[in-house]
Amino acid sequence: MSSSNLIICPVLIAGLISWTIGQTLKVPVEYLRTRAWNWALFFSAGGMPSTHSALMSSVTLSIGLFDGFNSTLFALAFALSMVVMYDATGIRRQAGMHAQKINILVNELFSGQPISDEQLKEVLGHSPLQVLMGLILGSSVSIIIWLIFR
């Protein structure tokens, strides 16, 4: 493929940069909270900031900036963003809370018994603050990419 055929999609670039920054930030943010390095957070859902929110807000705002806020594509992206952010603070967060309670019950009920020690994943969803920080991250990246590519 020649360089003249290379198509750069700034909307996709903004989304990928937002996701990458968000996932990368999870490691030092968690270190500040726990004083322990957990490099696996780079590949996991949950935590600060919400990379689901960063990705979706970045793509949505970029679509608005590049294609217009009056476009049907922006409307679709906005609706999807709302579903993702609502799900992150609602259903996924509750599932994580349930996993945490179930893990406590299993540990208390079966301590000393030969039972599977596989724990349920507790960090599934996000607090409203984590989603807000993802929204701010994604929006900031979108504006920077728009300023570069416009």
C-alpha positions as CSV (number, residue, x, y, z in Angstrom):
1,M,0.0,0.0,0.0
2,S,1.5,3.3,-1.0
3,S,1.6,6.2,1.4
4,S,-0.9,8.1,-0.8
5,N,-3.5,5.4,-0.2
6,L,-3.0,5.5,3.6
7,I,-6.1,6.8,5.2
8,I,-5.8,8.2,8.7
9,C,-9.0,8.1,10.7
10,P,-8.6,10.7,13.4
11,V,-11.7,9.4,15.2
12,L,-10.2,6.0,15.5
13,I,-6.8,7.4,16.5
14,A,-8.5,9.5,19.3
15,G,-10.3,6.5,20.6
16,L,-7.2,4.2,20.6
17,I,-5.1,6.9,22.3
18,S,-7.7,7.5,25.0
19,W,-8.0,3.8,25.7
20,T,-4.2,3.3,25.8
21,I,-3.7,6.3,28.1
22,G,-6.6,5.1,30.4
23,Q,-5.3,1.6,30.6
24,T,-1.7,2.8,31.3
25,L,-2.9,5.2,34.0
26,K,-4.6,2.4,36.0
27,V,-1.3,1.0,37.1
28,P,0.2,4.1,38.8
29,V,-3.2,5.1,40.1
30,E,-3.6,1.8,41.8
31,Y,0.0,2.0,43.1
32,L,-0.8,5.3,44.8
33,R,-3.9,3.7,46.4
34,T,-2.3,0.4,47.6
35,R,1.5,1.0,47.4
36,A,1.8,-2.2,45.3
37,W,2.5,-2.5,41.6
38,N,-0.1,-4.5,39.7
39,W,0.9,-4.6,36.0
40,A,-2.1,-6.9,35.2
41,L,-4.4,-3.9,35.5
42,F,-3.2,-2.8,32.1
43,F,-5.1,-5.7,30.6
44,S,-8.2,-5.6,32.9
45,A,-11.5,-3.9,33.1
46,G,-12.5,-1.7,36.0
47,G,-10.4,0.7,38.0
48,M,-9.5,4.4,37.6
49,P,-10.1,5.8,35.0
50,S,-12.8,4.0,33.1
51,T,-11.3,3.3,29.8
52,H,-14.7,2.2,28.4
53,S,-15.9,5.8,29.1
54,A,-12.6,7.3,27.8
55,L,-12.9,5.3,24.5
56,M,-16.6,6.0,24.0
57,S,-16.5,9.7,24.9
58,S,-13.4,10.2,22.7
59,V,-15.0,8.5,19.7
60,T,-18.3,10.3,20.2
61,L,-16.8,13.8,20.6
62,S,-14.4,13.2,17.7
63,I,-17.4,12.2,15.5
64,G,-19.1,15.4,16.5
65,L,-16.0,17.5,15.9
66,F,-15.1,16.0,12.5
67,D,-18.5,15.0,11.1
68,G,-20.8,17.5,12.8
69,F,-22.9,17.3,16.0
70,N,-26.0,17.3,13.8
71,S,-25.1,14.0,12.1
72,T,-26.9,10.7,12.6
73,L,-23.6,9.0,13.3
74,F,-23.0,11.4,16.2
75,A,-26.5,10.6,17.6
76,L,-25.7,6.9,17.4
77,A,-22.3,7.3,19.1
78,F,-23.8,9.5,21.8
79,A,-26.5,6.9,22.5
80,L,-24.0,4.1,22.7
81,S,-21.8,6.1,25.0
82,M,-24.7,6.7,27.4
83,V,-25.4,2.9,27.4
84,V,-21.7,2.1,28.1
85,M,-21.4,4.6,30.9
86,Y,-24.6,3.7,32.5
87,D,-23.7,0.0,32.3
88,A,-20.3,0.7,33.8
89,T,-21.7,2.4,36.9
90,G,-24.8,0.2,37.2
91,I,-24.9,-3.4,36.2
92,R,-21.2,-4.1,35.9
93,R,-20.5,-2.3,39.2
94,Q,-23.2,-4.4,41.0
95,A,-21.8,-7.6,39.5
96,G,-18.4,-6.7,41.0
97,M,-20.0,-6.1,44.4
98,H,-21.8,-9.4,44.2
99,A,-18.5,-11.2,43.3
100,Q,-16.8,-9.6,46.3
101,K,-19.6,-10.7,48.7
102,I,-19.5,-14.3,47.2
103,N,-15.7,-14.4,47.6
104,I,-16.1,-13.5,51.3
105,L,-18.8,-16.1,51.8
106,V,-16.7,-18.9,50.1
107,N,-13.6,-17.9,52.1
108,E,-15.6,-17.9,55.4
109,L,-17.6,-21.0,54.8
110,F,-15.0,-23.3,53.3
111,S,-11.8,-22.2,55.0
112,G,-9.6,-25.2,55.5
113,Q,-11.6,-27.4,53.1
114,P,-10.1,-28.6,49.8
115,I,-12.2,-26.4,47.5
116,S,-11.3,-24.4,44.3
117,D,-9.5,-21.3,45.3
118,E,-10.5,-19.5,42.1
119,Q,-11.8,-16.1,43.1
120,L,-14.5,-14.3,41.2
121,K,-13.3,-11.0,39.5
122,E,-14.5,-8.2,41.8
123,V,-13.4,-5.2,39.7
124,L,-15.9,-5.2,36.9
125,G,-17.6,-1.8,37.0
126,H,-16.8,1.7,37.9
127,S,-17.7,4.3,40.4
128,P,-19.3,7.5,39.0
129,L,-15.9,9.3,39.6
130,Q,-14.0,6.7,37.5
131,V,-16.5,7.2,34.7
132,L,-16.3,11.0,35.0
133,M,-12.5,10.8,34.8
134,G,-12.7,8.5,31.7
135,L,-15.1,11.1,30.1
136,I,-12.7,13.9,30.8
137,L,-9.7,11.9,29.5
138,G,-11.5,10.9,26.3
139,S,-12.8,14.4,25.7
140,S,-9.4,15.9,26.2
141,V,-7.7,13.5,23.8
142,S,-10.5,14.2,21.2
143,I,-10.0,17.9,21.3
144,I,-6.2,17.5,21.0
145,I,-6.6,15.2,18.0
146,W,-9.1,17.6,16.4
147,L,-6.7,20.5,16.8
148,I,-4.0,18.5,15.1
149,F,-6.0,17.1,12.2
150,R,-8.5,19.9,11.4
